């Protein structure tokens, strides 16, 4: 335990974990995960104090995605029985953002399925973002691969943050997706940064990746200098290639969060989809492991915890929702 606490203190002083220290993080048995907590908690408190960020999303356009990401319920290549519908009306999206903000959510994101959006669809999202910004809502978006002029349009409309997950480590990506490569995802993250947007980029864990892959991903995110790292835990979907995946335990979920905190001490680490299904009664320990935020409400194709429940949990733990 003292080893990892000392490592955390060195990280606070600007030290980046060496390859040997990274290996020690990766090799720690999940049964000994509590040894990481003193250090991860110190790092989280240094980053955000007692404050926990709270965000939410809406599935603004669902299904019929052309890509073959092996975990995704929205791929048109799999028989997952996920509902499909076109982009929602801009006024409806703006009203949803306002309602979520009124309930205590800091950021609200418009998320769409597919490789990207048409120019008309991007314009409709920009209209919704402009409406939300006028109402004081911190608007985010996750719209796939966009051109620079589209990102510029969204920023001008008032978009604060663009989300684009890397999905998994570069060394594991080809086992998860074959319709595009890892470099395209990196290019999109860089394009959003170059447009002057805050960038949110993370992954889905539990796909079969190793803890060494978690470290590999963390190093890429560090190099890209993203602002926030969403952490999703796989909930297997019937009809997808990973429908029988069983790679996660509550302890492994907590270990993943802790590794990311040691490697990315100054970044927002937001625990998102699959947290309740995979962590169960261990769920409140995410903040001890280093998480500084949660995504609340419903997810893309699954129900989540209510905003009220999550805000109460944060307060019960002596923390403060941002």
Backbone bond lengths (Angstrom), bond angles and torsions (degrees), N, CA, C in turn:
res aa  C-N    CA-C-N  psi(-1)  N-CA   C-N-CA  omega(-1)  CA-C   N-CA-C  phi
1 X - - - 1.459 - - 1.522 110.79 -
2 X 1.344 116.99 -42.79 1.459 120.90 -178.17 1.524 110.95 -63.27
3 X 1.332 116.64 -34.79 1.467 119.97 -180.00 1.524 110.85 -57.98
4 X 1.333 117.08 -47.58 1.456 120.35 -176.29 1.530 111.73 -74.76
5 X 1.321 117.67 -31.54 1.455 119.67 174.45 1.528 110.19 -65.24
6 X 1.325 116.85 -42.85 1.465 120.67 177.19 1.533 110.58 -63.31
7 X 1.344 115.94 -38.28 1.463 119.53 177.32 1.525 110.24 -61.99
8 X 1.337 116.83 -43.49 1.464 120.94 179.24 1.530 110.77 -60.91
9 X 1.317 116.66 -40.74 1.473 119.91 179.66 1.521 110.87 -64.78
10 X 1.329 116.78 -38.14 1.458 119.43 176.73 1.532 110.99 -67.77
11 X 1.322 116.04 -37.11 1.464 120.19 177.06 1.530 109.68 -61.84
12 X 1.326 116.79 -40.16 1.465 120.48 177.94 1.524 111.31 -61.13
13 X 1.325 116.03 -29.46 1.469 121.00 179.68 1.526 112.33 -86.07
14 X 1.332 116.83 6.72 1.456 120.72 176.04 1.511 115.51 103.04
15 X 1.333 117.14 3.89 1.460 121.08 179.93 1.521 110.75 -76.78
16 X 1.337 116.43 136.06 1.464 121.39 171.91 1.521 108.36 -99.04
17 X 1.325 118.13 128.58 1.470 119.46 -179.12 1.517 112.29 -51.60
18 X 1.322 115.53 131.20 1.467 121.86 178.93 1.527 109.77 -71.86
19 X 1.337 117.93 166.33 1.467 119.44 175.11 1.527 112.75 -53.78
20 X 1.330 117.85 -39.12 1.462 120.33 179.22 1.525 110.92 -66.67
21 X 1.325 117.52 -39.42 1.468 121.38 179.16 1.527 110.23 -70.16
22 X 1.321 116.97 -37.05 1.455 120.24 175.91 1.525 110.65 -62.44
23 X 1.323 115.64 -42.55 1.472 119.73 179.47 1.523 110.47 -62.70
24 X 1.327 116.86 -37.17 1.458 119.20 179.52 1.527 110.77 -67.14
25 X 1.330 116.98 -35.68 1.463 120.51 174.26 1.529 110.33 -63.04
26 X 1.334 116.20 -48.17 1.466 120.59 -176.67 1.519 111.92 -66.36
27 X 1.329 116.67 -36.23 1.462 120.53 -174.35 1.521 113.89 -82.90
28 X 1.313 117.88 -9.79 1.463 119.83 -179.42 1.532 109.83 -62.07
29 X 1.328 118.51 124.47 1.475 119.88 178.29 1.524 111.14 -59.64
30 X 1.313 116.12 142.93 1.466 119.63 179.51 1.526 111.60 -59.23
31 X 1.326 117.42 -28.84 1.461 120.60 179.28 1.530 112.27 -65.04
32 X 1.357 116.48 -16.24 1.461 121.15 -179.83 1.531 111.94 -108.27
33 X 1.320 116.35 21.98 1.461 121.45 -175.19 1.523 112.77 -56.89
34 X 1.338 118.19 -29.10 1.470 120.29 -178.11 1.524 112.18 -62.34
35 X 1.337 117.34 -20.26 1.462 120.07 178.18 1.527 111.44 -65.89
36 X 1.332 117.60 -23.19 1.464 121.35 179.59 1.522 113.06 -83.60
37 X 1.322 117.43 -20.80 1.457 120.81 -169.16 1.529 115.52 -64.01
38 X 1.340 120.39 -43.67 1.469 117.71 179.83 1.526 112.28 -56.43
39 X 1.333 116.02 -43.16 1.455 119.62 179.70 1.512 113.14 -71.27
40 X 1.328 117.37 -43.69 1.465 119.82 -179.11 1.523 111.24 -65.34
41 X 1.333 116.77 -35.17 1.466 120.10 178.45 1.527 110.73 -68.10
42 X 1.335 116.36 -40.48 1.468 120.23 176.86 1.525 110.39 -61.41
43 X 1.325 117.06 -43.73 1.464 120.91 -179.72 1.524 111.20 -65.28
44 X 1.322 116.82 -41.32 1.474 119.19 178.66 1.518 111.40 -64.89
45 X 1.335 117.08 -43.64 1.477 119.77 178.75 1.524 111.35 -63.48
46 X 1.328 116.58 -35.81 1.466 119.00 177.76 1.524 110.90 -65.13
47 X 1.342 116.07 -34.67 1.466 120.18 -178.28 1.522 111.93 -76.15
48 X 1.330 116.94 -47.16 1.474 118.67 -170.74 1.515 114.27 -130.58
49 X 1.336 118.60 6.56 1.455 119.83 -179.79 1.519 110.85 62.43
50 X 1.313 116.10 -130.13 1.467 120.56 178.43 1.523 111.96 -98.57
51 X 1.331 116.30 8.95 1.462 121.11 -174.82 1.523 111.80 -92.25
52 X 1.312 115.34 134.27 1.469 122.23 177.60 1.525 108.70 -118.92
53 X 1.327 116.81 125.68 1.465 120.00 178.41 1.530 109.96 -77.65
54 X 1.312 115.64 148.72 1.464 121.96 -178.57 1.527 108.47 -132.55
55 X 1.330 116.54 121.93 1.460 120.40 178.50 1.526 109.79 -129.09
56 X 1.315 115.69 167.31 1.468 120.87 177.52 1.524 108.66 -147.81
57 X 1.330 115.43 166.24 1.460 120.83 -177.53 1.521 110.40 -136.26
58 X 1.315 114.57 167.58 1.457 120.30 167.11 1.519 108.53 -132.06
59 X 1.315 116.30 141.31 1.463 121.84 175.38 1.527 106.84 -81.73
60 X 1.335 115.87 90.77 1.460 121.43 -169.96 1.521 113.32 -79.91
61 X 1.319 116.66 -20.73 1.462 121.70 177.14 1.518 106.30 -150.26
62 X 1.319 117.83 120.95 1.462 120.08 -167.91 1.521 112.89 -117.65
63 X 1.353 114.62 141.55 1.456 121.47 169.31 1.518 114.63 76.58
64 X 1.341 113.79 -178.99 1.467 123.89 174.94 1.527 113.15 61.44
65 X 1.315 117.53 28.24 1.458 119.99 179.51 1.531 110.09 -74.96
66 X 1.315 116.87 137.84 1.463 121.78 -177.13 1.526 113.34 -78.79
67 X 1.337 117.39 -14.71 1.461 120.51 -174.84 1.525 111.29 -83.27
68 X 1.352 116.32 165.40 1.464 119.50 -173.95 1.527 113.30 -117.47
69 X 1.335 117.90 33.29 1.465 121.25 177.74 1.531 108.50 -54.03
70 X 1.316 116.52 123.22 1.464 122.45 -166.03 1.519 114.30 -65.70
71 X 1.328 117.56 -17.70 1.460 121.41 -176.76 1.518 112.75 -97.44
72 X 1.329 118.10 -9.20 1.467 120.62 -161.70 1.527 113.92 -90.08
73 X 1.314 114.73 126.85 1.460 121.56 178.05 1.521 112.44 -72.74
74 X 1.348 117.34 -15.10 1.457 120.01 -174.36 1.528 113.65 -98.24
75 X 1.321 117.44 1.28 1.456 119.89 177.73 1.526 110.55 -69.39
76 X 1.325 115.61 134.09 1.471 120.28 177.99 1.520 111.98 -70.97
77 X 1.317 117.21 -9.20 1.461 121.58 -177.55 1.527 112.93 -83.76
78 X 1.335 117.08 -12.31 1.460 120.58 -175.01 1.527 110.63 -119.42
79 X 1.322 115.65 153.27 1.467 121.33 -179.74 1.528 109.11 -95.95
80 X 1.324 115.88 73.16 1.460 120.18 -176.47 1.524 113.41 -96.46
81 X 1.316 116.93 -7.43 1.469 122.58 179.82 1.528 112.57 63.06
82 X 1.321 115.87 26.99 1.458 120.08 176.79 1.521 109.82 -78.33
83 X 1.323 116.12 140.30 1.458 121.34 -179.87 1.522 110.33 -64.21
84 X 1.323 116.11 138.96 1.466 121.83 176.11 1.518 109.61 -116.95
85 X 1.325 116.24 139.52 1.469 121.09 175.65 1.525 109.36 -159.70
86 X 1.339 117.00 156.14 1.468 120.75 -179.18 1.529 111.44 -75.42
87 X 1.322 115.54 177.98 1.462 121.74 -178.73 1.522 110.89 -58.68
88 X 1.314 115.45 133.04 1.462 121.02 178.96 1.527 111.36 -68.28
89 X 1.320 115.18 159.77 1.457 121.79 -179.84 1.526 110.79 -64.60
90 X 1.338 118.84 138.85 1.462 121.11 -178.59 1.528 113.75 -55.61
91 X 1.312 117.65 -38.68 1.463 120.42 -179.76 1.525 110.42 -65.70
92 X 1.335 116.95 -39.49 1.462 120.58 177.74 1.526 111.01 -63.05
93 X 1.325 115.98 -42.26 1.456 120.06 178.94 1.527 111.36 -63.37
94 X 1.310 116.39 -44.34 1.465 120.42 179.82 1.518 111.45 -63.37
95 X 1.314 116.99 -40.24 1.474 120.21 178.65 1.520 111.24 -64.69
96 X 1.332 116.66 -37.90 1.465 119.93 177.51 1.523 110.44 -63.80
97 X 1.313 116.39 -41.82 1.455 119.94 177.89 1.514 112.06 -61.65
98 X 1.290 116.60 -42.34 1.468 120.62 179.92 1.527 110.94 -64.95
99 X 1.342 117.56 -41.51 1.461 120.58 -180.00 1.524 111.28 -64.65
100 X 1.330 116.80 -41.73 1.461 119.72 179.06 1.518 111.62 -65.40
101 X 1.317 116.93 -40.69 1.465 120.54 178.53 1.527 110.58 -63.24
102 X 1.330 116.50 -39.11 1.456 120.38 -179.51 1.521 112.18 -65.76
103 X 1.357 116.58 -24.47 1.466 120.50 179.48 1.527 112.81 -87.88
104 X 1.345 117.20 -2.70 1.450 119.75 175.08 1.503 115.47 112.49
105 X 1.333 118.19 12.63 1.466 122.13 -179.82 1.522 109.34 -87.87
106 X 1.334 115.85 132.07 1.466 120.51 -177.30 1.521 112.46 -74.90
107 X 1.339 116.49 -45.96 1.460 121.49 -177.40 1.525 110.37 -127.15
108 X 1.338 115.35 144.49 1.461 120.89 178.88 1.519 108.36 -128.95
109 X 1.355 116.18 127.74 1.458 119.84 -174.36 1.523 112.84 -117.14
110 X 1.322 114.68 137.53 1.458 123.31 173.71 1.529 107.24 -91.91
111 X 1.331 116.84 118.28 1.465 121.59 -175.60 1.529 109.00 -118.83
112 X 1.333 116.25 134.03 1.459 120.17 179.48 1.525 110.38 -127.10
113 X 1.314 116.30 150.92 1.461 120.99 176.60 1.520 109.65 -84.54
114 X 1.318 115.31 163.79 1.456 120.20 176.22 1.512 112.99 103.44
115 X 1.331 115.00 166.37 1.472 121.17 -179.07 1.526 111.20 -65.46
116 X 1.326 116.47 -32.89 1.456 122.18 -180.00 1.513 109.85 -173.57
117 X 1.338 116.32 -174.03 1.462 121.50 -178.88 1.521 110.84 -118.02
118 X 1.318 115.36 157.29 1.460 120.57 174.14 1.531 109.13 -73.50
119 X 1.338 118.18 162.51 1.470 120.13 177.24 1.525 112.88 -55.27
120 X 1.329 116.96 -40.19 1.468 119.66 -179.93 1.531 110.69 -65.64
121 X 1.328 116.92 -39.46 1.466 120.09 179.25 1.524 110.79 -66.23
122 X 1.330 117.19 -41.05 1.464 120.19 177.61 1.525 110.04 -61.82
123 X 1.327 116.14 -40.37 1.465 119.64 178.56 1.526 110.90 -62.95
124 X 1.329 117.63 -39.25 1.466 120.54 178.53 1.529 111.44 -65.79
125 X 1.340 117.18 -39.37 1.457 119.55 176.10 1.522 109.99 -65.15
126 X 1.332 117.13 -40.47 1.467 120.55 178.18 1.527 111.05 -60.76
127 X 1.321 116.70 -38.04 1.473 120.46 177.34 1.524 110.45 -63.02
128 X 1.345 116.65 -43.45 1.463 120.92 178.16 1.529 110.74 -64.34
129 X 1.325 116.87 -41.79 1.461 121.56 -180.00 1.533 110.29 -63.19
130 X 1.314 116.29 -42.82 1.460 120.17 179.88 1.523 111.12 -62.15
131 X 1.330 116.48 -40.40 1.456 121.81 177.41 1.525 110.35 -64.15
132 X 1.355 117.00 -44.30 1.460 120.39 179.10 1.521 111.31 -63.84
133 X 1.330 116.30 -43.75 1.462 120.07 -179.38 1.523 111.07 -61.15
134 X 1.338 116.32 -37.51 1.465 120.30 178.69 1.525 111.97 -66.30
135 X 1.335 116.30 -23.22 1.461 120.97 179.30 1.532 111.71 -96.55
136 X 1.327 117.13 6.43 1.461 120.63 177.08 1.512 114.46 83.51
137 X 1.338 118.22 16.00 1.456 121.94 179.70 1.530 109.33 -89.05
138 X 1.336 117.18 132.79 1.461 121.81 175.85 1.525 107.89 -79.79
139 X 1.325 116.05 101.09 1.459 121.18 -172.70 1.524 111.63 -92.22
140 X 1.338 114.79 136.20 1.461 122.99 174.15 1.534 107.61 -124.09
141 X 1.338 115.64 167.80 1.465 119.07 177.91 1.517 110.44 -150.35
142 X 1.326 115.47 149.57 1.459 123.76 174.79 1.519 106.44 -135.28
143 X 1.332 115.87 96.71 1.460 120.94 -168.22 1.526 112.98 -122.61
144 X 1.323 117.21 13.95 1.448 120.50 -179.95 1.514 112.55 83.20
145 X 1.320 116.14 -150.19 1.465 122.64 -176.56 1.521 109.13 -82.55
146 X 1.321 116.56 120.76 1.460 121.64 179.46 1.523 110.49 -124.80
147 X 1.326 115.57 152.90 1.461 121.46 175.15 1.525 109.48 -78.02
148 X 1.336 115.87 162.28 1.463 120.78 -177.55 1.525 111.48 -57.78
149 X 1.338 116.99 -42.44 1.469 118.92 -178.02 1.525 111.68 -65.63
150 X 1.332 117.71 -29.70 1.465 120.66 176.85 1.530 110.95 -71.28
151 X 1.329 116.26 -41.45 1.462 120.13 176.15 1.525 110.75 -64.51
152 X 1.322 116.26 -38.81 1.469 120.27 177.51 1.525 110.60 -63.45
153 X 1.320 116.70 -40.96 1.465 121.14 178.18 1.517 111.01 -60.17
154 X 1.331 117.10 -45.22 1.457 121.23 -179.45 1.524 111.47 -65.64
155 X 1.322 116.75 -40.54 1.464 119.49 178.55 1.527 110.54 -64.21
156 X 1.313 116.45 -42.86 1.460 120.19 178.79 1.527 110.95 -62.22
157 X 1.348 116.59 -31.50 1.475 120.78 178.98 1.523 111.99 -73.24
158 X 1.334 117.05 -15.65 1.463 120.16 178.79 1.511 114.76 118.74
159 X 1.354 117.92 7.95 1.461 120.37 178.74 1.523 109.70 -63.04
160 X 1.337 116.14 133.78 1.460 121.19 -178.94 1.523 112.61 -95.29
161 X 1.325 116.83 -39.21 1.467 120.43 -171.35 1.528 109.96 -142.80
162 X 1.345 115.62 140.08 1.456 120.75 175.77 1.518 109.15 -112.76
163 X 1.325 115.52 134.18 1.458 121.37 -178.23 1.522 109.88 -110.16
164 X 1.344 114.99 132.16 1.460 119.71 175.25 1.526 107.53 -155.21
165 X 1.320 116.65 102.97 1.458 120.66 -177.26 1.524 111.80 -68.37
166 X 1.338 115.54 147.63 1.465 120.98 170.30 1.520 110.51 -82.40
167 X 1.325 117.21 -13.97 1.465 126.98 176.36 1.526 113.95 77.94
168 X 1.340 117.55 -49.68 1.456 120.73 178.09 1.525 108.02 -163.18
169 X 1.318 117.53 -177.54 1.460 121.41 -178.49 1.529 110.63 -69.45
170 X 1.340 116.85 151.92 1.471 118.60 179.44 1.518 113.36 -58.31
171 X 1.331 116.92 -33.42 1.454 119.84 -179.29 1.512 114.48 -74.86
172 X 1.322 117.61 -6.05 1.466 121.85 -179.08 1.528 111.54 -119.74
173 X 1.333 116.62 -10.26 1.463 121.39 -169.58 1.522 113.10 -59.31
174 X 1.321 117.78 -41.06 1.470 119.88 -176.12 1.522 112.71 -65.20
175 X 1.325 117.94 -17.41 1.466 121.22 177.05 1.526 111.23 -83.39
176 X 1.323 116.51 -9.70 1.460 121.66 -176.69 1.522 112.14 -110.71
177 X 1.319 116.79 -32.32 1.473 120.43 -176.41 1.524 109.70 -144.26
178 X 1.341 116.63 136.10 1.465 120.71 178.63 1.524 112.68 -120.56
179 X 1.323 118.69 -8.44 1.466 121.58 -175.91 1.523 113.24 -86.17
180 X 1.310 117.78 -11.56 1.459 122.40 168.62 1.520 107.20 -155.27
181 X 1.317 117.00 166.11 1.459 118.45 -176.75 1.526 111.45 -109.68
182 X 1.324 114.04 172.39 1.465 121.44 -174.28 1.524 111.41 -60.83
183 X 1.324 117.03 -33.77 1.459 119.69 -176.35 1.522 112.45 -63.31
184 X 1.325 117.94 -29.69 1.461 120.57 177.96 1.519 110.49 -65.59
185 X 1.321 117.24 -38.70 1.452 120.72 179.96 1.535 109.89 -68.08
186 X 1.312 115.93 -41.52 1.466 120.14 177.29 1.528 110.30 -62.67
187 X 1.332 116.79 -42.39 1.464 121.06 178.98 1.533 111.01 -58.84
188 X 1.325 117.06 -41.38 1.464 120.67 -179.02 1.519 110.90 -66.67
189 X 1.316 117.12 -41.43 1.468 120.39 177.37 1.528 110.07 -60.73
190 X 1.324 116.67 -44.91 1.469 120.04 179.95 1.524 111.50 -65.18
191 X 1.341 116.70 -37.61 1.458 120.16 179.71 1.527 111.05 -63.64
192 X 1.334 116.45 -39.55 1.462 120.16 178.50 1.527 110.70 -65.98
193 X 1.323 116.01 -40.37 1.465 120.27 177.12 1.524 110.55 -62.76
194 X 1.336 116.61 -44.34 1.460 121.41 -179.50 1.528 111.98 -65.26
195 X 1.328 116.91 -24.81 1.462 120.80 176.92 1.528 111.99 -78.58
196 X 1.329 116.36 -3.46 1.459 120.05 177.73 1.510 113.74 87.87
197 X 1.333 116.61 15.75 1.455 120.60 179.75 1.521 110.95 -93.59
198 X 1.317 116.55 148.22 1.454 120.66 166.24 1.524 106.85 -65.44
199 X 1.333 117.00 144.71 1.468 120.10 -173.74 1.517 110.93 -121.82
200 X 1.324 114.58 133.27 1.463 123.54 178.10 1.526 107.22 -117.46
201 X 1.338 117.13 118.74 1.459 119.61 -177.50 1.517 109.83 -150.87
202 X 1.324 116.18 128.59 1.453 121.29 -179.52 1.506 110.89 -147.50
203 X 1.331 116.31 -132.33 1.460 118.91 -172.59 1.519 111.33 -162.09
204 X 1.319 113.84 173.91 1.463 122.95 168.33 1.523 106.54 -107.34
205 X 1.306 117.51 128.67 1.459 121.93 -179.13 1.530 109.75 -110.64
206 X 1.339 114.69 151.16 1.449 120.01 -176.38 1.511 112.07 100.86
207 X 1.341 116.37 19.10 1.459 121.55 -178.84 1.518 112.42 -90.00
208 X 1.339 115.26 -5.03 1.456 120.66 -174.66 1.508 112.27 114.91
209 X 1.340 116.20 -0.57 1.456 121.00 178.70 1.532 110.79 -68.82
210 X 1.307 116.27 155.73 1.459 121.90 176.45 1.529 109.88 -91.46
211 X 1.326 115.93 170.99 1.465 119.05 175.17 1.525 111.05 -68.86
212 X 1.335 117.16 -25.47 1.461 119.86 172.49 1.526 110.25 -64.30
213 X 1.338 117.05 -35.48 1.465 120.25 175.42 1.523 111.11 -66.60
214 X 1.322 117.39 -35.88 1.473 120.76 176.72 1.529 109.47 -59.52
215 X 1.334 116.24 -43.82 1.459 120.50 177.74 1.527 110.88 -64.95
216 X 1.318 117.35 -41.46 1.467 121.49 178.98 1.523 110.28 -59.49
217 X 1.318 116.73 -44.81 1.457 121.18 177.95 1.522 110.74 -62.64
218 X 1.330 117.09 -44.17 1.463 121.11 -178.84 1.527 110.82 -58.93
219 X 1.320 117.57 -38.77 1.458 120.96 179.86 1.532 111.29 -66.74
220 X 1.335 117.16 -36.47 1.465 120.46 176.56 1.531 110.06 -66.50
221 X 1.321 116.97 -45.11 1.465 120.86 179.05 1.519 111.18 -62.17
222 X 1.323 116.33 -36.64 1.466 120.43 177.19 1.516 110.84 -65.10
223 X 1.338 116.73 -43.08 1.463 120.98 179.94 1.522 111.10 -65.58
224 X 1.325 117.11 -36.50 1.466 121.68 178.64 1.529 112.28 -75.64
225 X 1.327 116.96 -15.35 1.464 123.21 178.46 1.532 111.83 57.23
226 X 1.332 115.58 46.61 1.461 119.27 176.90 1.527 109.78 -68.26
227 X 1.311 116.44 159.37 1.467 120.65 -178.03 1.527 112.27 -89.86
228 X 1.325 116.43 -33.82 1.462 120.71 -175.80 1.525 109.33 -139.17
229 X 1.346 115.10 146.82 1.461 121.39 -177.25 1.526 108.99 -124.07
230 X 1.331 118.40 101.31 1.462 120.55 175.46 1.524 110.84 -75.42
231 X 1.327 115.62 132.30 1.460 122.33 -178.61 1.516 108.08 -112.51
232 X 1.323 116.21 111.16 1.464 121.81 178.25 1.521 109.25 -109.25
233 X 1.324 116.21 139.56 1.454 121.82 177.07 1.523 108.74 -111.00
234 X 1.322 115.66 128.78 1.456 120.54 -173.64 1.529 112.24 -58.47
235 X 1.317 115.12 132.22 1.457 122.94 164.54 1.532 104.43 -113.80
236 X 1.327 118.43 105.68 1.466 120.49 -173.67 1.526 112.37 -56.49
237 X 1.330 114.63 137.31 1.462 121.56 -178.13 1.521 109.26 -111.12
238 X 1.325 116.55 126.27 1.461 121.74 177.87 1.528 110.18 -58.36
239 X 1.323 115.54 132.22 1.453 120.52 179.38 1.517 113.44 101.58
240 X 1.337 117.70 -13.67 1.460 121.60 177.06 1.528 109.61 -96.75
241 X 1.337 117.79 160.97 1.474 119.98 179.25 1.525 113.80 -59.62
242 X 1.322 117.98 -23.07 1.462 121.46 -178.88 1.531 112.50 -101.74
243 X 1.319 116.41 23.30 1.468 119.32 -176.47 1.523 112.79 -61.72
244 X 1.343 118.32 -23.82 1.468 120.97 -179.85 1.529 112.76 -107.45
245 X 1.325 117.11 14.17 1.468 120.46 -178.91 1.518 110.61 -63.17
246 X 1.326 115.32 140.58 1.468 120.74 -179.95 1.530 108.84 -148.75
247 X 1.316 116.07 65.00 1.453 121.37 -173.14 1.527 113.36 -106.86
248 X 1.309 117.99 -1.04 1.460 120.91 -173.03 1.520 111.95 -115.66
249 X 1.326 114.31 148.25 1.459 123.40 168.23 1.516 105.51 -135.11
250 X 1.329 118.83 163.71 1.462 119.08 176.98 1.521 112.71 -54.57
251 X 1.348 117.23 -41.32 1.457 120.34 -179.27 1.535 111.50 -65.34
252 X 1.339 116.90 -39.14 1.464 118.41 179.80 1.528 110.46 -67.10
253 X 1.322 117.54 -38.09 1.468 120.41 176.58 1.523 110.52 -58.97
254 X 1.327 116.22 -45.47 1.455 120.31 -179.96 1.529 110.99 -65.80
255 X 1.329 116.70 -37.00 1.458 120.07 178.49 1.524 110.69 -64.11
256 X 1.310 117.63 -41.78 1.468 121.45 178.61 1.525 110.43 -59.57
257 X 1.334 116.79 -46.38 1.462 120.49 178.45 1.525 110.55 -59.40
258 X 1.330 116.20 -44.83 1.461 120.51 -178.00 1.525 111.43 -64.81
259 X 1.334 117.71 -43.31 1.461 120.26 177.60 1.525 110.54 -57.16
260 X 1.321 116.37 -45.59 1.463 120.24 179.89 1.524 111.35 -62.34
261 X 1.324 117.39 -37.34 1.463 119.49 179.66 1.525 111.53 -68.45
262 X 1.336 118.08 -40.87 1.464 120.22 177.29 1.526 111.15 -64.39
263 X 1.324 116.16 -36.14 1.463 120.20 -177.03 1.525 113.23 -84.22
264 X 1.331 116.93 -27.47 1.469 122.01 -176.09 1.529 109.12 -128.27
265 X 1.336 117.32 65.09 1.466 120.84 -170.73 1.517 114.94 -65.38
266 X 1.333 117.26 -21.01 1.461 119.96 -175.20 1.532 112.65 -110.34
267 X 1.323 116.41 20.98 1.460 120.02 -178.24 1.528 111.08 -115.77
268 X 1.325 115.28 150.70 1.462 120.74 173.48 1.527 108.12 -69.36
269 X 1.313 117.16 126.56 1.463 121.51 176.00 1.525 107.13 -115.85
270 X 1.326 114.96 111.57 1.461 121.85 -170.85 1.529 109.02 -111.77
271 X 1.311 117.71 119.92 1.463 121.15 178.85 1.528 108.27 -86.72
272 X 1.319 115.51 125.85 1.460 120.87 -169.47 1.526 111.71 -120.70
273 X 1.308 117.45 -123.09 1.452 121.53 -173.67 1.513 114.17 -62.20
274 X 1.328 115.75 144.41 1.453 122.32 176.05 1.513 115.19 81.87
275 X 1.304 118.20 5.55 1.473 118.75 -175.62 1.515 111.87 -69.37
276 X 1.304 118.50 -41.23 1.460 119.67 -178.62 1.527 110.55 -74.76
277 X 1.329 117.27 -41.18 1.462 120.37 -178.15 1.530 111.34 -64.09
278 X 1.324 117.76 -35.24 1.455 121.06 -174.84 1.522 114.43 -97.26
279 X 1.313 117.77 -24.99 1.463 120.27 -177.44 1.522 113.18 -101.12
280 X 1.320 117.83 -29.27 1.464 120.72 178.62 1.523 112.06 54.66
281 X 1.325 116.83 -128.19 1.465 121.35 -176.79 1.520 111.98 -69.35
282 X 1.331 118.26 -13.86 1.469 121.74 178.16 1.535 112.12 -82.79
283 X 1.308 116.30 -2.63 1.458 121.47 -174.61 1.535 114.58 -52.29
284 X 1.348 119.98 -43.63 1.464 118.77 -179.55 1.522 114.67 -61.35
285 X 1.347 117.82 -16.00 1.464 121.01 -178.29 1.530 112.79 -77.44
286 X 1.317 117.73 -3.29 1.467 119.00 -178.71 1.526 111.69 -60.88
287 X 1.317 117.25 -32.41 1.460 119.94 -178.68 1.521 110.96 -75.62
288 X 1.314 117.34 -33.81 1.456 121.16 173.96 1.526 110.23 -65.70
289 X 1.321 116.12 -34.66 1.463 121.13 178.96 1.522 112.60 -74.02
290 X 1.330 117.53 -14.58 1.457 119.83 175.73 1.507 116.62 125.72
291 X 1.336 118.82 -4.02 1.464 120.01 178.98 1.524 110.08 -65.69
292 X 1.325 115.23 141.13 1.463 120.28 178.48 1.519 111.79 -118.51
293 X 1.334 116.34 7.04 1.453 119.34 179.61 1.517 111.19 -162.94
294 X 1.319 115.55 163.42 1.457 122.11 175.00 1.516 109.68 -136.28
295 X 1.323 115.47 149.23 1.457 120.86 167.81 1.518 106.85 -96.19
296 X 1.299 116.36 123.76 1.452 121.51 -174.48 1.525 111.02 -110.83
297 X 1.329 115.94 169.89 1.458 120.45 -178.75 1.517 111.22 79.32
298 X 1.326 116.56 -161.79 1.463 120.90 -178.29 1.523 111.26 -79.31
299 X 1.339 115.11 156.96 1.452 121.21 178.50 1.528 109.02 -101.97
300 X 1.307 117.39 -158.84 1.462 119.05 -173.70 1.515 112.41 -69.40
301 X 1.329 116.92 -49.78 1.465 119.92 -177.20 1.523 112.17 -126.71
302 X 1.329 117.73 8.12 1.464 121.83 -178.26 1.516 109.80 -134.95
303 X 1.324 114.90 153.60 1.456 120.05 175.81 1.522 109.63 -78.32
304 X 1.317 116.00 150.40 1.457 121.61 178.07 1.519 110.86 -125.04
305 X 1.322 115.42 -169.19 1.461 120.67 176.75 1.518 109.75 -75.28
306 X 1.317 115.85 152.33 1.457 119.18 178.63 1.525 110.22 -71.71
307 X 1.315 115.51 154.93 1.464 120.72 177.04 1.521 109.76 -58.35
308 X 1.308 117.03 -40.98 1.461 121.30 -179.19 1.522 111.21 -60.56
309 X 1.336 117.13 -43.62 1.470 121.17 -179.66 1.527 111.36 -62.70
310 X 1.323 116.49 -44.25 1.456 119.53 -177.84 1.521 112.06 -68.95
311 X 1.313 116.99 -40.46 1.463 119.34 178.15 1.528 110.68 -63.46
312 X 1.334 116.13 -38.11 1.461 119.42 179.13 1.525 110.82 -67.94
313 X 1.324 117.46 -40.02 1.459 120.40 178.14 1.524 110.31 -59.51
314 X 1.310 116.24 -47.32 1.475 120.32 -179.72 1.523 110.58 -57.64
315 X 1.312 116.88 -43.85 1.463 120.53 -179.79 1.520 111.55 -68.82
316 X 1.339 117.06 -38.51 1.464 120.82 179.38 1.520 111.60 -62.54
317 X 1.327 117.41 -28.35 1.459 122.23 -179.93 1.526 112.20 -85.83
318 X 1.324 116.53 5.07 1.454 119.79 179.21 1.523 112.80 79.38
319 X 1.326 116.34 17.31 1.462 121.83 179.72 1.525 109.71 -105.90
320 X 1.319 115.62 172.89 1.453 120.52 -173.99 1.528 109.71 -125.94
321 X 1.332 119.23 120.50 1.473 120.07 176.07 1.509 110.16 -68.93
322 X 1.349 114.94 134.95 1.472 119.54 -178.05 1.532 110.34 -74.80
